[in-house]
Amino acid sequence: MTAFLDRLGRRLGLRTDTVIFFVSAGLTVAFVTVAIAATETVDRVFSRLSGWILHHLGWLYILGVTTFLLFLVWIALSRWGHVRLGGHDARPEYGNRAWFAMLFAAGIGTILMFWGVAEPISHWAEPPRADVEPRSEEAAELAMAFSFYHFGLHTWSIFCLPALAFAYFVHQRRLPFRLSSVLQPILGDRIHGPLGRVVDITAVLGTLFGVAVSIGLGTLQINSGLAQLFGIEESQPVQVLLITVVTIIATISVALGLDRGIKRLSTLNIGMAVGLLIFVFLTGATVFLARGIIEMLGVYLGSLVPLAFWNDTFANTGWQGQWTVFYWAWTITWSPFVGMFIARISRGRTIREFVLGVLALPTAFTIVWFSVFGLSAIDIEREGDTGLVEAVVVQGDVSRALFVFLENYPLATVVSGVSVLIVVIFFTTSSDSASLVVDTLCSGDREEPGPVRQRVFWAITEGVVAGTLIAATGKSGLDALAEVITVLGLPFFLLAFLMMISLVRALNTDYPELRRPQLPRSIRRMPRSAQRARPTPGGPVPGPGPGPEDTPGAPPGERPVGDT
């Protein structure tokens, strides 16, 4: 079979691992076919599986993502923090501004546009905790705290952990850009065999399906914006047309490459998003928002620890499974794609700079974004019924939230049109970044980049998956796919724990000089007071001569530094 796939790959002019490429493509086609032919059955099966995961393993997700955050902070501040990804002489290929724009656009830029208004207004009207009065000041603070929790440090920890692992094993150990590479200290040479290929195929499928769902949901938001602006019907043909346009733009961008395509689009888009943020800040309740940003930062810091461990134990309403745990499960399916992309653009940065940059910069922007949009939405709705709660909570039409919100500002039509364009470009940058990453995942052990047509193939595949599901099954097909990626997220979540073990093992092996010197076993058995009185390793040891723990060949009574 492998020989046949290799011959087929050569005939098509591919430079890739043909097993990973063709198996991933075949499974994608098979799933879409089954999802169209038996949408209800697929939805029912995966709904039960995802429901079981959300209910029985929700506590593990809450603990696990918090563990990722603590691990990243620890490793950034540890003795390995100054290790430079790519070697001592390596320097960053991209400046801080371009680096931030690309990692943000490929990460959660689309989510901020989608949920920036909808999530705070939803939690304000229907608080996650039953003891909080809806639409109260306490409800507003809680709504903002949960929004920060869902899109702040914890979400970026999910992206940062695999990104750091990829960056280390690719730039430091010169391993191929494959998910299996991060498991080398555990699996050894088996990463190049069938087991490694299974890991990589799973990563390809998770990326494809995760991006396809996001493109589909983004299309619903774009369609809602166009309906609000121009009265364009919200229908499947329009949505398929929109997916086609996004796919064409993404294909052009990915064909131009990282520097000319993705980098330029990302920089343009983050500039437009910042412009929209400033517009809302200046034309809205500016003083209220300036005070609110500072106060909400305090609310986030004060609630970070309680929310990081909150499991809705006593009330057990199921809210956390529908919101927080679902967010984590879905975000984790994106983690190989976003993590690999961030690693690709981060060569030359130290571990400390990498972790603090990936965690702190996007989180700071997220706090400002949600404070401006979320507090503005709550303030507008408190002053009078503007239809936000009706649209988001009563009707459940989250995709309309941003455009209903912007109707309360000057130049509403123009600004809403710009917002639609921002959403389009955000989803385009996500799609073309994913295409680049999927092609890299399929490259196997090849170091040279494949032909452009391979990246173009994956860009088109993402659009076809989203468009076919919408055309054949509507939103129910996207719901079924969302259930699937929740299930696919579980192995990625468990894999993240192995990444932490693998990374520490590699650092210990590659930098033995940074190991903390340990006392000999005979000294560790001494009372603490005796240990404190003993000279440091390497100094003269009282006594007539070397003990059994001393290194053979060392001068009597002396021991080399760091010997155990």
N, C-alpha and C positions, 0 to 999 in steps of 0.2 A: 504493500500500500504506500509506504513512504517513497519507494522508487517511482511509483506511478505519479504521485503528487509532485515529486521533484521534476519529472519530465514535463508535466503540465505547467509547472511554474516557469521552466525554461522557455517553453513555447510562448507563454504570455509575456516573457521578458521581465519576470519578477525577480527581485533580489530580496528574499525574505525567507523565514522558516516556513516552508510550505505546509507543514503539518498544522502549525498554529494558525496560519492564514486561512487555509481552506476549511479546517474544522470549525473555526470561529465563524466564518462566513456561512457555512452550511447550517450550523446550529441557529444562527440568526434568522436565516430564511425559514427553517423548520418551525421556529417559535412563532414568527409572524403568521405563517400559514395556519398553524393550529389555533392561534389566538383569533384569527378571522373566522375560521370554520367553526370553532366551538368557544366563543367568547365567554359564555355563561359558565361552561365547565371549567375553563382555565381560571376564571375569576373565582369560582367556588373553591377550587383546590388550593390556589395560592392565598385566597382570603383566609382559609382555615389555618394554613401554615403560618402566615404572617400574624394572624390573630393569636396563635399559640405563642409565637416568639414575643410579641408585644406584651402579653399578659404574664407569661412565666419567666421571661428573661429580662423584663424591663429593669429590674433592680441591678442586673449585671451591666447593662448598658450605662446606667447612671454612674455606677461605681467605676466602670472601665474608662469612660471618657474623662472623668475627673482624674483618674490615675494617669492617663496620657498627659494631661496638663501638668501634673506634679512632676512627672518624669522629665518632661521637656525643660521645665524651669530648673530642675536639679542638674541636668546635664549641661545646660547653658552656663550655670554658675560653678560647675565642677572644674577640676584640673584639666579636663579636656576641652574647655571652652575656647581656648586659643588655637586649637587645631584648625588649620586652614584647609578647606575642601578643594582638593586639587594639588596640594603640595605647598611647601613653604613659600615658594616664589610666585604662586598663582595670585592673580588679582581679578576683581569682578569684571565681567565683560560688559555689563550694563550699569549705568549710573543709578542712583537710588530712585530718582523720579520714574525712569522707564521701568525699572525692576518692580516698583510698587504698582505701577499702572497695569503691568502684565499679570502679576500674580493676583491682583484684585479682580481684574476683568475675567480671568479664567476661573476665579473662585466663586464668590457669592455676589458679584455685582448684579446679576440678574435677580437674585433673591431679594436684595434690598429694594429694587424697583417694584417687585411683586408684593412684598410684605411690609414695606416701610410704613404704609398707612394702615393696612388691613389688620396686622397682628395687634398693635396697640389698641386700636378701636374695638377689636373683637374681645380682648381680655378686659378692657374697661367696662364693656357692656355686660359681659358674662365672665366674672372673675374665676380664675382657676380654683380658688379656695372658697368653700361654701360660707365661711364666717366673715367674708368681706362683702360689704354692701355694694351692689352694682352702681356704676356711674358716680362713685364717691371719690374723694381725694385719695383715700387709701387704695381704692381700685385702680386709680391712675398710676400711682407709684408701683403697684404690683404688676400692672400691665407693662410698664416700661422695664421693670426688673427682669421679667420673663423674656421680653424681646431681646434685651442685651444678653441674657443667659443663652438664648437659642442661637444668636448670631455673633457672639463675641468670642472670648477666649476659648470656650469649649469647642465651637465649630472649627476654629482655626487650629486647635490642637489636633483634631481629626485629620486635617490636611497636612499639618507640619510634621507629624511623626513619620508617615511614609516618605514625605519629601526629604527629611533629614537622612533617613535610611538610604533612599535612592542616591542622594547627593554623595553620601560617604562611600558607598560600595562602587558607584560608577566613577566618581572623580578621584577617589583615593586608592581604591583597589583595582581600578580599570576593568571592572566587570561590565557586561552588556547591560543596556537599559531594559531590563526585564524585572518583573515583580519577583520572580524566583531568585534573582541575584541577591536580594536582601537577606535571604535565608542561607547563604553560603556557610557561615560558621556552624549552622545546625545540620544542613543537608550535605555539605561538602560537594563533591563532583556530581551528585545526583541532580543538582539544579540544571545540568545539561541533558538530562535524560527525560523519560516519560513523566516522572513526577513533577519536574520543573515545567514541562509543557502544560500539564493540567492546571497548575497555578496560573500560568500566563494566559491560557485560554479563558479561565474564569475571570481574570482581570479584564480581558478584552470584552467579554459579554457584559460584565457589570458596567463598564464605561459606555458601551454602545446603548444599552437599555436606559441607563441613568440619564444620559444626554438626550436620548430620544423623548423620554418623558418630559424633561425640562423644555425641550423645543416645542413639544405639543402644548404644554401649559403656557409657555410664553406666547405661542400663537393665539391662544384664547385671550390673553391680555391685549395683544396687539389688535385683534379683531374687536374687542370691547372698546378700545380707544378710538378706532376708526368709526365704529357705530356711534359713539358719543359725539365725534367731531363732524362726521359727514353723513350719518344715517345709514352707513353701509350695513347690510344685513349680517347678523351673526349666524353663519351657516357653514356646513362642511366644505362646499366648493371654495368659499372665500378663504377658509383656514388652510386648505390644501395649497391654494395659490400663494398664500403668505409663507408657508413652509418652503415652497419652491423658490421663492425670492430669497429667503434667508439662506437656503442651501447653495444657491448660485453665488451669493456674495461670499459665503464661507469657502466655497470651492476656489474662487478667484484668490482669496486671501491666503489659503493654504498652498496654492500653486506658487504664489509670490515668495513664500518662505517666511521664516521667523522674523527677520529684521525688516523686510519691506512690507510684509502683510500684517501679521499678528501684532507686532510692536507698534506700528503706526495706528492701526485700528484701536488698540488698547489705550494708547496715549490720547487719541482723539476722544474716545468715549469717556474716559475718566474726567477729562476736561469739561465735557458737556454735562456730566453728572454733577460735578462741583458747581458749574454754572447754575443748574437747576436748584441745587441746595441753597446757594447764595440768594437766588431770586425769592424763594419761599421765605428765607430768613429776613430779608430786607423789606418785602412787601407785606409780611404778616405781622404778628405781635412781637416785634424785634426785642424789646426789653424783656418781655415775658420769656422768650426763647433763650436769650442770653443768660438770664438767671436760671432757667430750667436746665440748660446743658450742664452747668456746674452742679446743680442740685442732683440731677439724674446720675452724674458720675459718682456722687456720694451714695446714692441709692444702690447703684450697681455694686460698688465696692462693699457696701454694708450687707448686701443680700447674696453676694457671690458664694460664700461658704455654705450658708443654709440651703440655697437652691442647688448647689453642687451635689448635695447628699440627700435632697428631699425625694421621697418615694411615695408620697400620698398614702402612707401606711394606714392611718386611722380612718380617713374618709373613704379611701379606695373607690373613687368615683370613676376611674378609668380614663380621666382626662389626660394624665401623663402619658399613657400609652398612645393616645390619639395625637398628641402634640410632641412632647419632648422625645420620647423613645422613637417615634416615627421619624422625627427629624434626624436623630443620630443614625438610625438604620439607613435612611436614604442618603445622608451625607457620606456615610462610610463607603457606599458604592461609588461615590465620586472620588474617594481618597486616592486610589492608584493613579487616576488620570490627573487630578490637580497636583498630587504629590510629585509625580514624575515631571510634569511641566515646570513646577517651581524648581525642582532639582536641576532641570536642564538649563534654566536661566540664572542659576545661583553659584556657578563655579567661581572659586576665588574668594568666597566669603568664609569667615571663621564660623565655627559652630555657634559661638555665643552671638555673633552678629546675625547669623541666619535665623536662629530661634527667636531672638528678641524682635528682629525685624518682621518675621512672618506672623508672630503672635501680636505684637504691640501696634504696629502701624495699621493693619486692617481693623483691629478692634477699636482703636481710637476713632477711626473714620466711621465705623459702625455706630459708636455711641453718639457722635455728632449727628449722623444721618437720622437715626431713630428719634433722637431728642427733637430735632427740628420738625420732621414729618409727623411723628407720633404725637408729640405735645400739641402741635398745631391742629391736628385732626381732633384731638380731645377737646381743645379750647374752642374750636369752631362748633363742635357738636354741643358743648355746654351752653354756648350763647344762643343757640336755636337749632331746631331739627333741620339738618341739611341733607338728610338721606343717607349718611354714611352707615349708621347702625342698621338702617333698613336694608341697604344693599349688601353689607358684609355679613351681618348676623342673621337677620330674618330671611333674606333671600339666598344667602350663602354664595353670592356672586363676588368672590374675592377679586377677580380680574378687573372689575369696574372700580374698585376702591380708589385708586390713584386719580382717575379721571373725574370721578364725582368730587373728590377733594379739591382738585385744581379749578373747578368751576367757581370756587369762592375767592379766586385771585384775579388780578388784572390780566388782560391779554390771555384769557383762559384758552381760547382756541389755538393761539400760536404756541403757548407753553405746552398744551396737551399734545400738539403735533410734534414738538421737539422731544417730548417724553416718549412718544411712540418710536421716534427715531433712535433714542437712547436704548430702549428695550430691544429694538431690532439689532443694533450693533453689539449689545451685550450678549445676546444669544448667538450672534455670528461669531464673536471671539471665543465663546465657549465651544461652539461647534468646530471651528478650525483648530483650536488648541487640542480638542479631543481627537481630531483626525490625525494630527501630528503624533500624539501620544500612542494611539492605537497602532499606527504604522510602526512606531518604535517597538512596542510590545511584541509585534509579530516578527521583528527582525531576527530573533534568535540570537546567535552568537556573532552575527555580522556587525562590524564596526562602521563600515561605510554606509551612508544614507541610501535608501532605496530610491527608485525613480519617482518623479512627481506623481505619476499616474496611480501609484499605490495610495498616496495620501488623498488624492482626489476620489479614489474609489471609496475610502472610508467616510469622507465628507458626504458623498452622495448616499451611502448606505444609511447614515444617521437620519438624513432627511427622508429617505424612502420608508424607513421603519416608522417614524412619527407620522408621515403623511398617509401611509397605507392604513395604519390603525385608525386614524381619524376618519378617513374616507370610508372604510369598511364597517367600523364599529362605533365611531363617535367617541365621546368622552368615556364610555364604558371600557373601550379598549385601552385607553390611557390608564384608567383605574386598575385594570387587570395587570398592566405592565408595572404600575406603581407597587402592586402587591408582590410582583415577582422580584423587583429589585430590593424590597424589604427582606425577602428570603435570601437573596444573593448577598445581602449585606452581612449576614451572620458569619460566614467563613472569613470575610475580610476583617470583621471585628476581632475574631479570635486570632487571626494572623497578626494583628497589630501587637498583641502581647509577645508573640515570637519575635517581632521586629525589635522590641526593646531589649530582649535577651541577646539577640544576634548582634545588635549595635554595641552593647557593652562588652561582649566577648571580643569583637573585632578591635575595639579601642584598646582593650587590655593587651591583646596580642601585638598590635601594631605599634603601641607606645609603651613598652615595658618600663622605660625610664620614668613614666608618670605614675607608676604603681606606688601606692603608699607602702613604705618599708614596714615589714611586720617583725615583731619580736620573735626570737626563737621559742619553740614550744616550752622549753624548760623555764624560760622567763615568764611566759604567759601564765604558767601555773603558779607563779609566786603571788603573794599578797600584793595588792595595789600599792601599798606604802613602799614595799621593797622594789617594785617596778619603777616608781618615781625616783627612788634613790639611785637606781642603776644608771651609769653613763649611757649616752646615746650610742646606737650601733656604729661601729667604726672607731670608737674611742677605746682606751685601755680598759680591760676587764679585770677587776680584782681577782686574785687567786694565783695559784702556783703555775698554772699552765692552761692550755686549751681544754675545753670540755667536749663532750661528744657531739654537741651541736655545732661546733666551730667548723669552718670550711677546711677541708684537707689542703695542705700546702700553705695556709695563711700563717703569718708569724704567731707564735704562742701568745694567747691572750688577746688577739685582735680578730675582727670579723669584717668582711667587706660590707660597704653600705648597701642596704636593700636586700641582703641575702636572707632567705627564710629557712 
